[in-house]
Amino acid sequence: MKILLVAPVKDSSTGLAQFPPIGLGYIASALKKAGYKDVRILDCVLERLDFRGFADYLKRWKPDVVGINSWSLSVKEVERCLRIAKELNPSVVTLIGGPHPSALGEKAMVFFREADYGFRGEAEIGAPLLMDFISGKFCKTEKEIPGLMWRAGENIISNAQVFEKDLDKLGFPAWDLMNPQRYASSGTLIQKNTACIITTRGCPFPCTFCSAHITAGKEIRKRSIKHIMEEINLLNSTYGIKRFIVFDENITLKHDHIKEFCSSVIKEGLKISFELPNGIRLDTLTAEVLSLMRKAGFSRRVAVGIESGSERILKLMKKGLSKDEIRKKIELLNKTGFRPIGYFIIGFPTEKKRDIEETITFAMELKLYRAGFMPFHPLPGTESYHFLVKSNEIPEDFDWSALSTDNIAYSPEGMSKEELDALRKQAILRFNLRPKVIWDYMRDYNSFKFALRKLSNIFLKKRKELRMASASNQG
């Protein structure tokens, strides 16, 4: 059986890093471990494939199964890829997985009409069982497959999710199918000799805007330090990896875990470094943990989710932090040698202009190395999304393709999208057009190049789209 796992065609013009699809890598490893050797990972963005290129690849390799990873942003591209696969071979088995179907469940299967199956949550256990069922090996019915969504006539049935507690059992992602060195890109986080890893899964926090727990569950599950170090050494020796992007949502939550990890890295004397793009929870930090992280090679640049400078909005977000606590932890980060990057959300439900002004003022008050001001996105399955649907602020069939990084997909009642966009740009300019911030950018070429790409996307791309739309209308 030939199995193709796909990171779909999508818009790669946002100036952000393109990361190896390690989620597909873990599934590929599970399939190979179960005896399915003819497995490939196709990253359409990495291979610069458009829909025609994707179709040509399917014609050449002729897979029996096509599984596609779906983020909410890419639903239209995923739907088209599924349609292409079925048009070329009506008997091909198609399945979807990833954050979007995990969040919407059966509704995602209704949208993805050409998907025969779908998975909610992690699929390392379920995917091999599904292949067994398809090939008639061991699994007798779809009901035995955890997390599976399947069609029974006109109905869609969804099985309960199962989260593997022993993450070591999942092995490593299939790095032989997605060489990390191919992802190096100047001006992004993914530079030469860089790879991505995870050490924990799950998130127990109740933040109303976040969907992390939907895919990975609320319980924190940890890989053993021995297992993590084995993967690090494999990537270092086989691919020359010296810089690791750690995608954990909560690497500092369990102090025994992060301290043991840091101590192991220090003991082995590895000349490597670590980046934390997803950020770390401020209320999990101590001077001891931070000092150990610096000794182990964690980058001085560390992202932290601050989200808002309004106490009212912080409470609505269920962030569990006050502004005083944030101030103290940012001060601690600076004292222990870190240069914190603050992440903020602009346009949260019920937010007013004065709340956004508080956020801008707070960001400038804190000793932050950088700051990101992201538009609020009603991610499917989150508490915020359900609130907005219930209050009729957004439709249940929201246009998920609008959730691109810098697009204003939603604005609070009483504020237009244009007004919110202007406030966000004001925040970006007021924070960045200060001498100390400009000087920092000038000293860091890679960071400066990344900032230029981002600013171009935020301030110039929209104008270009408007000009093109105007010219089209006049024609």
TORPAKOL-248341 format. One line per 8 residues: number of its first residue (from 1); for each residue x, y, z of C-alpha. Coordinates in steps of 0.25 Angstrom, whole numbers, plus 5000, padded with zeros to 4 digits. Layout:
<pts>
NUM = X Y Z ~ ...
</pts>
This chain:
<pts>
1 = 5000 5000 5000 ~ 5005 5014 4996 ~ 5002 5024 5006 ~ 5004 5039 5003 ~ 5004 5049 5015 ~ 5002 5064 5010 ~ 5005 5077 5015 ~ 4996 5084 5005
9 = 4998 5096 4995 ~ 4996 5109 5002 ~ 5000 5124 5001 ~ 5015 5125 5006 ~ 5016 5140 5003 ~ 5014 5144 5018 ~ 5029 5145 5021 ~ 5028 5135 5032
17 = 5036 5122 5033 ~ 5032 5109 5027 ~ 5034 5098 5037 ~ 5036 5083 5035 ~ 5022 5076 5037 ~ 5027 5068 5049 ~ 5012 5064 5052 ~ 5012 5057 5038
25 = 5026 5052 5042 ~ 5021 5045 5055 ~ 5010 5039 5047 ~ 5019 5034 5036 ~ 5028 5027 5047 ~ 5015 5020 5053 ~ 5011 5015 5040 ~ 5025 5010 5037
33 = 5026 5003 5050 ~ 5013 4996 5047 ~ 5019 4990 5035 ~ 5015 5001 5024 ~ 5028 5003 5018 ~ 5024 5011 5005 ~ 5021 5024 5012 ~ 5024 5038 5007
41 = 5023 5052 5012 ~ 5020 5063 5001 ~ 5021 5077 5006 ~ 5015 5085 4995 ~ 5021 5098 5000 ~ 5035 5093 5001 ~ 5034 5087 4987 ~ 5028 5100 4981
49 = 5016 5092 4976 ~ 5003 5098 4972 ~ 4990 5090 4969 ~ 4995 5086 4955 ~ 5008 5081 4961 ~ 5001 5074 4972 ~ 4993 5067 4962 ~ 5005 5063 4954
57 = 5012 5057 4966 ~ 4999 5048 4969 ~ 4999 5044 4954 ~ 5014 5040 4955 ~ 5014 5032 4969 ~ 4999 5027 4969 ~ 4997 5026 4984 ~ 4986 5017 4989
65 = 4984 5026 5001 ~ 4985 5042 5002 ~ 4985 5048 5016 ~ 4985 5063 5017 ~ 4988 5072 5029 ~ 4978 5083 5030 ~ 4980 5096 5038 ~ 4967 5106 5038
73 = 4974 5116 5029 ~ 4976 5105 5018 ~ 4963 5099 5017 ~ 4960 5103 5003 ~ 4973 5098 4998 ~ 4971 5085 5005 ~ 4957 5083 4999 ~ 4963 5085 4985
81 = 4975 5076 4988 ~ 4965 5065 4992 ~ 4956 5068 4980 ~ 4968 5066 4971 ~ 4972 5053 4977 ~ 4958 5047 4975 ~ 4957 5053 4961 ~ 4970 5046 4957
89 = 4967 5033 4964 ~ 4952 5031 4970 ~ 4957 5019 4977 ~ 4968 5026 4985 ~ 4965 5026 5000 ~ 4966 5041 5005 ~ 4967 5045 5020 ~ 4968 5058 5027
97 = 4975 5062 5040 ~ 4981 5073 5048 ~ 4976 5085 5056 ~ 4963 5089 5048 ~ 4956 5075 5047 ~ 4961 5073 5062 ~ 4953 5086 5066 ~ 4941 5084 5057
105 = 4939 5069 5057 ~ 4928 5065 5048 ~ 4925 5079 5043 ~ 4939 5078 5036 ~ 4935 5065 5029 ~ 4923 5071 5024 ~ 4931 5082 5018 ~ 4942 5073 5013
113 = 4932 5065 5004 ~ 4943 5057 4997 ~ 4950 5052 5010 ~ 4946 5038 5013 ~ 4952 5038 5027 ~ 4957 5049 5037 ~ 4964 5049 5050 ~ 4962 5057 5062
121 = 4974 5060 5071 ~ 4986 5051 5070 ~ 4986 5040 5060 ~ 4999 5032 5063 ~ 4990 5021 5069 ~ 4979 5022 5059 ~ 4985 5024 5046 ~ 4992 5010 5046
129 = 4979 5003 5050 ~ 4972 5010 5039 ~ 4982 5005 5029 ~ 4979 4991 5035 ~ 4964 4993 5033 ~ 4966 4998 5019 ~ 4975 4986 5015 ~ 4967 4976 5022
137 = 4978 4972 5032 ~ 4974 4972 5046 ~ 4965 4983 5050 ~ 4950 4978 5048 ~ 4942 4991 5049 ~ 4944 5006 5048 ~ 4938 5007 5063 ~ 4952 5001 5068
145 = 4960 5013 5063 ~ 4962 5024 5073 ~ 4959 5038 5068 ~ 4954 5034 5055 ~ 4942 5041 5047 ~ 4936 5032 5037 ~ 4924 5032 5028 ~ 4912 5022 5030
153 = 4903 5025 5018 ~ 4898 5040 5020 ~ 4903 5040 5035 ~ 4917 5043 5040 ~ 4921 5036 5052 ~ 4932 5041 5062 ~ 4940 5032 5071 ~ 4946 5037 5084
161 = 4960 5043 5084 ~ 4971 5035 5091 ~ 4984 5042 5096 ~ 4996 5034 5097 ~ 5002 5036 5111 ~ 5016 5030 5108 ~ 5021 5039 5097 ~ 5034 5031 5096
169 = 5025 5020 5089 ~ 5023 5029 5078 ~ 5037 5029 5074 ~ 5043 5041 5066 ~ 5037 5048 5054 ~ 5042 5041 5041 ~ 5053 5051 5038 ~ 5058 5043 5026
177 = 5045 5047 5019 ~ 5047 5062 5022 ~ 5061 5066 5023 ~ 5062 5078 5032 ~ 5073 5085 5025 ~ 5064 5087 5013 ~ 5056 5096 5021 ~ 5066 5107 5023
185 = 5062 5121 5019 ~ 5069 5134 5021 ~ 5062 5144 5030 ~ 5053 5134 5037 ~ 5054 5125 5050 ~ 5058 5113 5041 ~ 5072 5116 5037 ~ 5084 5107 5033
193 = 5086 5095 5043 ~ 5072 5097 5049 ~ 5061 5086 5053 ~ 5049 5086 5061 ~ 5046 5077 5073 ~ 5035 5075 5084 ~ 5038 5070 5098 ~ 5024 5071 5103
201 = 5009 5071 5098 ~ 4996 5077 5104 ~ 4992 5090 5111 ~ 4984 5091 5124 ~ 4981 5106 5123 ~ 4967 5111 5120 ~ 4971 5123 5111 ~ 4958 5126 5103
209 = 4965 5130 5090 ~ 4975 5117 5089 ~ 4972 5104 5083 ~ 4985 5097 5087 ~ 4977 5087 5096 ~ 4968 5083 5085 ~ 4978 5075 5077 ~ 4987 5071 5089
217 = 4978 5070 5101 ~ 4979 5077 5114 ~ 4988 5068 5121 ~ 5003 5071 5120 ~ 5010 5058 5115 ~ 5025 5058 5115 ~ 5036 5050 5107 ~ 5047 5044 5115
225 = 5059 5053 5115 ~ 5067 5041 5110 ~ 5058 5040 5098 ~ 5059 5055 5095 ~ 5074 5054 5096 ~ 5074 5042 5086 ~ 5067 5050 5076 ~ 5075 5063 5078
233 = 5088 5054 5076 ~ 5082 5048 5064 ~ 5079 5061 5057 ~ 5092 5066 5061 ~ 5100 5055 5056 ~ 5092 5051 5043 ~ 5088 5065 5039 ~ 5098 5074 5045
241 = 5087 5081 5054 ~ 5092 5091 5064 ~ 5080 5099 5066 ~ 5066 5094 5071 ~ 5053 5101 5070 ~ 5045 5095 5082 ~ 5030 5095 5079 ~ 5025 5092 5093
249 = 5013 5100 5098 ~ 5017 5098 5112 ~ 5032 5094 5113 ~ 5034 5102 5127 ~ 5021 5097 5133 ~ 5028 5084 5140 ~ 5040 5089 5146 ~ 5046 5075 5148
257 = 5045 5073 5133 ~ 5051 5086 5129 ~ 5062 5085 5139 ~ 5066 5071 5136 ~ 5066 5074 5121 ~ 5075 5086 5123 ~ 5084 5078 5132 ~ 5086 5067 5122
265 = 5089 5077 5111 ~ 5100 5084 5120 ~ 5105 5070 5124 ~ 5107 5065 5110 ~ 5114 5078 5106 ~ 5107 5079 5093 ~ 5109 5092 5085 ~ 5095 5094 5082
273 = 5084 5105 5084 ~ 5069 5105 5086 ~ 5058 5115 5082 ~ 5044 5116 5087 ~ 5035 5122 5077 ~ 5022 5118 5083 ~ 5026 5125 5096 ~ 5026 5122 5111
281 = 5016 5124 5122 ~ 5021 5136 5130 ~ 5015 5130 5143 ~ 5023 5117 5142 ~ 5036 5124 5142 ~ 5046 5125 5154 ~ 5061 5130 5154 ~ 5066 5116 5156
289 = 5059 5111 5144 ~ 5063 5123 5135 ~ 5077 5123 5139 ~ 5078 5108 5136 ~ 5072 5110 5122 ~ 5082 5121 5119 ~ 5094 5111 5123 ~ 5087 5100 5114
297 = 5087 5109 5102 ~ 5073 5115 5101 ~ 5073 5127 5093 ~ 5073 5141 5100 ~ 5061 5144 5091 ~ 5049 5137 5097 ~ 5034 5140 5094 ~ 5024 5142 5105
305 = 5009 5143 5103 ~ 5005 5156 5110 ~ 4992 5157 5101 ~ 4987 5170 5107 ~ 4990 5183 5115 ~ 4975 5183 5120 ~ 4972 5176 5133 ~ 4958 5175 5128
313 = 4962 5168 5115 ~ 4972 5159 5122 ~ 4961 5154 5131 ~ 4952 5151 5119 ~ 4963 5144 5113 ~ 4965 5135 5125 ~ 4979 5138 5124 ~ 4982 5136 5139
321 = 4991 5148 5140 ~ 4990 5162 5145 ~ 4998 5174 5140 ~ 5007 5174 5153 ~ 5010 5159 5151 ~ 5014 5162 5137 ~ 5023 5174 5140 ~ 5030 5165 5151
329 = 5033 5153 5141 ~ 5038 5162 5130 ~ 5047 5169 5140 ~ 5052 5155 5144 ~ 5054 5150 5130 ~ 5063 5163 5127 ~ 5071 5160 5140 ~ 5074 5146 5137
337 = 5079 5150 5123 ~ 5067 5148 5114 ~ 5062 5158 5104 ~ 5047 5156 5104 ~ 5038 5157 5092 ~ 5024 5161 5096 ~ 5012 5155 5088 ~ 4999 5163 5089
345 = 4985 5161 5083 ~ 4978 5173 5077 ~ 4963 5173 5075 ~ 4958 5163 5085 ~ 4943 5162 5087 ~ 4937 5173 5094 ~ 4950 5181 5093 ~ 4949 5196 5092
353 = 4959 5206 5087 ~ 4963 5210 5101 ~ 4966 5195 5104 ~ 4975 5195 5091 ~ 4982 5208 5096 ~ 4985 5202 5109 ~ 4991 5190 5102 ~ 5000 5199 5094
361 = 5004 5208 5106 ~ 5007 5195 5114 ~ 5016 5189 5103 ~ 5024 5202 5102 ~ 5025 5202 5117 ~ 5031 5188 5119 ~ 5045 5185 5116 ~ 5043 5177 5103
369 = 5053 5174 5092 ~ 5042 5172 5082 ~ 5027 5172 5082 ~ 5017 5165 5072 ~ 5002 5171 5071 ~ 4994 5160 5065 ~ 4979 5162 5061 ~ 4970 5153 5069
377 = 4965 5141 5061 ~ 4953 5133 5065 ~ 4959 5120 5065 ~ 4949 5108 5063 ~ 4946 5101 5076 ~ 4951 5111 5085 ~ 4942 5118 5096 ~ 4943 5131 5089
385 = 4938 5125 5076 ~ 4926 5119 5083 ~ 4923 5132 5090 ~ 4924 5140 5077 ~ 4915 5129 5069 ~ 4905 5129 5081 ~ 4904 5145 5081 ~ 4903 5145 5066
393 = 4915 5153 5064 ~ 4921 5143 5054 ~ 4914 5132 5046 ~ 4915 5117 5050 ~ 4921 5115 5036 ~ 4932 5126 5037 ~ 4941 5128 5026 ~ 4953 5121 5032
401 = 4962 5125 5020 ~ 4962 5139 5026 ~ 4970 5135 5038 ~ 4984 5138 5031 ~ 4994 5144 5040 ~ 4992 5159 5037 ~ 4978 5159 5032 ~ 4967 5166 5041
409 = 4957 5154 5040 ~ 4948 5160 5052 ~ 4946 5173 5059 ~ 4938 5175 5072 ~ 4925 5181 5072 ~ 4925 5196 5070 ~ 4939 5196 5063 ~ 4940 5194 5048
417 = 4951 5185 5042 ~ 4958 5197 5036 ~ 4958 5204 5050 ~ 4964 5192 5056 ~ 4974 5191 5045 ~ 4978 5205 5047 ~ 4980 5203 5062 ~ 4988 5191 5060
425 = 4998 5198 5051 ~ 4998 5209 5061 ~ 5003 5199 5071 ~ 5014 5194 5062 ~ 5019 5207 5058 ~ 5019 5213 5072 ~ 5026 5202 5078 ~ 5036 5200 5067
433 = 5039 5214 5063 ~ 5047 5217 5076 ~ 5062 5219 5075 ~ 5066 5207 5084 ~ 5057 5197 5076 ~ 5062 5202 5063 ~ 5077 5201 5068 ~ 5074 5187 5072
441 = 5069 5183 5058 ~ 5081 5189 5052 ~ 5090 5181 5060 ~ 5083 5168 5057 ~ 5083 5166 5042 ~ 5074 5154 5042 ~ 5064 5160 5051 ~ 5064 5173 5042
449 = 5062 5165 5030 ~ 5050 5158 5036 ~ 5044 5171 5041 ~ 5045 5177 5027 ~ 5037 5165 5021 ~ 5027 5166 5032 ~ 5025 5181 5031 ~ 5024 5180 5016
457 = 5013 5169 5017 ~ 5005 5178 5027 ~ 5007 5191 5021 ~ 5009 5189 5006 ~ 5002 5176 5002 ~ 4988 5181 5006 ~ 4990 5194 4997 ~ 4995 5185 4986
465 = 4982 5177 4987 ~ 4973 5189 4987 ~ 4980 5195 4975 ~ 4978 5182 4967 ~ 4963 5181 4971 ~ 4961 5195 4967 ~ 4968 5193 4954 ~ 4959 5180 4952
473 = 4947 5188 4955 ~ 4950 5199 4945 ~ 4953 5189 4934
</pts>
